[in-house]
Amino acid sequence: MQTLLGNEQLKRGLAAAFASGRLSHCYLLAGPAGSGKHTLARILCAAMECTAEGGQRPCGSCLQCRKVLDKLHPDVITVDEPDKKTVSVELIRKTREDVFIKPNEGLRKVYVIPRAMDMNPAAQNALLKVIEEPPEYAAFLLLTDAAERLLPTIRSRAVTLRLSPLSEAEGVAALSRRCPGRSPEELRDAWSRSGGFLGQAEALLSEAEALAPETRSFADCFARRDRMGLTELLVPMERLKREQLLSLLNQWAELLSQALLVRSGLPGTWEAARKIGQSRTGVACMEALCSLRRSVELLQGNIGVGNLCGALQVWLDIRE
């Protein structure tokens, strides 16, 4: 349980259920991205397979626990097709057939559906047929960012475990352990924008490390009001594919959004954004941001990549 931060009331309830053996056959793990749903799912899977006698469950040291935590347990089954936008009814039907095959070695067969909200109504109804009266050894963990997208009949047959935000003190301390080398300002800024969820804060810090070279060049040129540098950056970009340019423009827009936060007194997660925020006015940042958002809309329409890059040389040459 220690691997799941915060959520003390939820953990106390689960600990009592583990100790008494009163585990549900279906749990709905609800919370936004980065809230700890996958961590909680591993804990639940390990608790269901744990063979330790007495003491805390999951023990984390028995063979069954170790296999679950190392993602090697044959009876913990992930139900997903990551390359597809939805969880298909065909996949759920195959899962339903598999449910009636007894466990290989574990106490239970646990089916983890990491994108439960992406099941269409047909897939949800197919799942409903088995969670209504499953074999005694079967259990289901439904992970979702949006519980309301699941049918009421599904929700009514599951115990809902809703993940809560962490406190700032606990979150920033955990973030500093996971992201060593970051300044206190970067950590606090990422946390303030995360909604209180550790995974989201980590993602924000990781995005800063993954800035495209073109984004770093844009930040440098815009901060220095380097018109020629901006032209030299944009001209080769005329050869990019539409999707590549769209990704860059969205990153530039996020960069300027962060620069505006810097202008308002927040530290900013990206060093490149701090550079812009400290050297350009809020008016200049807002004008450029509006131009980029307009460009994204045009690019999603029929405008040519070359024409748009040419227009950006003018739109981003802001003299305040």
N, C-alpha and C positions, 0 to 999 in steps of 0.2 A: 504493500500500500504506500510505502514511502516514496515510490517513484512518481506517484500522482500528487502534485503540489496542491495545497489549498483544499477546497471542497471537503471540509472536515465533517460536516453533517452527513454528507453522502457516504463518506468512508466509514463513519461509525455505523450507519445503517447496514452497509455491506458486510462489515466485520461481524456484526451480530448474526446476519444471515448465513455467513460462512461457518461460524462457530456452531450454529444450530442445525446446519444442513438444509435450511429452508431456501434453496436457490430456485429462482424462477426458470422456466424453460425458454423464456423469451424476454430479452431486455432491449429497450430502445435507448440508445446513447445519443443524447441531443446536445448540440453546442456548435458554435461557429468554428471555422477552420482554425487550427492551432489551439483549441481549448483543452486538448488532452483526451479526446475520444479514443484514439488508437492505443494510448497508454492504458486507459481504463479497460479497453477490450482485452489487452494482453493479461491484465490482472485477473479479470473475470475468467478467461480461458484457463489460466494457471490454477485458479481456485477450484474450478470444476474438475480438473484432472489431478489435483494434488493428492498424493497418497500418504502424506505424513499423518501420524496418529497424534491427536491432541495438538495443542498449541495454535499458533496463528496460521491462517490460510490466506493466500498460498504461502508455503514455507520458503519457496525459492531455491531449495537445495535438493529436493528429491528428484529422481530421474525424470518423472513426468513434468514437473515444474520447469526443469532445465530445458527440456525439449520444447516446451511451449515458448519460453522466453528466448530461446535461440531460433525460433520459427522453424522447427524441425519435426513437430509433432504430427503424425499422420492423421490424427482424428480432429485436428483443428483446421478447418477448411475455409479458405477465402472464396467467396462467391462474387466474382467480378470479371469483367472484360474491359480492362482499362483503355483499350484503343477504341472503344465504342462509347457513344454519347449516353446511351441508356443501358439499363440492366434489362436484358430481353426476357420475354416470357419463356423462350426456349431454354435459357440458362436456368431459370427457376424450376422449370419442369424436370430438367436433368437432376437438379439438386433434390427435388422432391422424391425422385426415384432412388437416389443414393441414401436418403434418410433411413430407408428400411433395411439397409445393410448394416449389420452390427459393427461396433467399433473394432478397430484393428488391435489396439492394445490399451487404450485409455478407458476411463470410467464412463466417458460420454463422447458423443460426436458433437462438436461445436461448429456451427456454420456462422461465419462472420461476413456480413454484407456491408462493405465500407461505404457504398453509395446508395443507401436504401431509398433516398429521396428521388433517385433517378430510375426507379422501377415505374413503369407505366401501369395504369389500372389493371390491365390483363395480367401482368407479372405479379402485382400485389395480390390479386385474387387467387392466382395459382399458389402463392406462398401461404395465403390465408387457409387454404385447405389442409395444409400440413401443420401449421402452428395451432390450429383448433384442437387437434387430437394427435400429437406427435408420439412416437415411441418414447418410453420413459428415459431412454439414454440420450435423446436428442435435445439440443439447445440452440437457440438462435440469438445472435447479437446484431441488431440493426443500427448502423451508425448513420447519422443524418445531420446536416446543417440546417434543415428546415423540416421539423416534425410535422408541420401543418400540411405538407405535401403527401403525407401518408394517409391512407384511408382510415376513417374513424374505426372501422372494424379491425384494422391492424393495430392501431394504437390501444384499443380497449383490451387487447389480449397480451399486451406487453407491459412490463414494469418500466416506467420511464426514469432514466437517470440523467438529470440535466446538469451539465457542467457549468460552474460559476466562475466569474473573473477572479483573479488573484488580487491581493492588496498590492499597492505600489511598492512597499518595502520588500515584501516577499518576492514580487516579480522582478524588480531591479536586481536584487541579490542573486536570484537564479540566473538571470540574463548575464550578469557579469561572470558567473562561473562557466556558462556555456559559450560565451563570446569573449575570451580573454583578449586583452590588448585594446579594448574599446574605451574611450574616455567616458567619464561619468556623464558628460553632457550628451554624448551619443546614446548612451544607455537610457537616460531619462527621456530623451526625445522619442526614441523608438517605443518605449513603454507608453508614453502619453498618447501615441497614435495607434496602439495595439488593441485598445478596448479592454485591456486587462488580461489578455491571453498570451501566454509565453510563446507559443508557436508563431503567432502573428508578429510579435516583436522580433523574433529571430529572423523571420522572413524579410522584414524591413531592413535589418542590418545586412543580410546576405545580398539583398538587391543592390546595396551600395557597392559591394565588392564585384558585382556582376555588370557594372555599367559598361556599355559598349564603348569602344575607342572613339567612335563618332560623337557620343554623348559627352565624353570628357573634352574633346576638342571644341564642341559647341559651347560648353560651359566656359572654357578658357576664352574663346573668341568673344562671346557675349559679355563676359565680365570686363574684358579689356576694350570693348567697343571696336573690335578689330574687323572692319568691313572687308578688307582683302582676305583675311583668314577665313571669314565666314563664306565668302565666295569660293575660295579654294576647297573648302569642306563640302559645299553643296554641289558643285559641278560634277565630281565623280559619282555622287549619289544618284545622278540622273539614270545611271545604268542599273540601279537596284530593282528588284522585283517589287511589286506593289505591297506584298505582305511584309517584306523586309523594311521598306520605308515606313510603313504604318507602325511597326514595332518601335522603330527609332523615334518617330514623332510622339508616340505615346510616352516614351521614356523622357523625352525632352520636356513634355508638358508636366510630367510628374516632377522633374527637376525644378521647373519654374514655380510650381505649386509649393514646393519645399522652400524655395528662395523667398517667397512671400511670407511663409511662416517665420523665416529668419528675420525678415523685416519687421514682423510683429513682436519680436522678442524671444521666440523659441530658438533653441540651438540648431535644429536641423540634423537629420540623420546622415545626409550625404555631404561630404566635404565640398564637393563641386557646387552644391546648392548654397552652402555657406559663403563660398567665394562670390557667387552672383549676388546674394542678398546683402553682402557687405559693400559691394561696389556699384550696384545699380539701384535706382529708385524703385519704389513700389509701382509707380505709374508705368515705368518701362517694362517691369516684369509682367504686369497685368496685360499690357498691350501685346507683348510677345506671346503670352499664354493664350490670349484670345485668337491670335493669328494661327497658333499651332492647333488649337481646337477646330478652328475653321478649316484648316488644311486636312485634318483627319476626316472631317465630314466630306470634303471634296474628294479625298482619295478613296473613300468608301463608295463614291459615286462613279462618274465616268472620266474624271480629269486624268490626263496623262501624267506619269511620274516626272518626265522631263519638264513639262510645263509647270508643275507644282514646285519643283526645286528652283526653277527660275523665279517664280513669284516669291518664294520664301527669301530669296536674296534681298528683295525689296522690303517685304513685310517685317523681317527681323532686323533691318538696319534702322533701329530706333535711336533718335538723338534727343535726349531729354535735357 
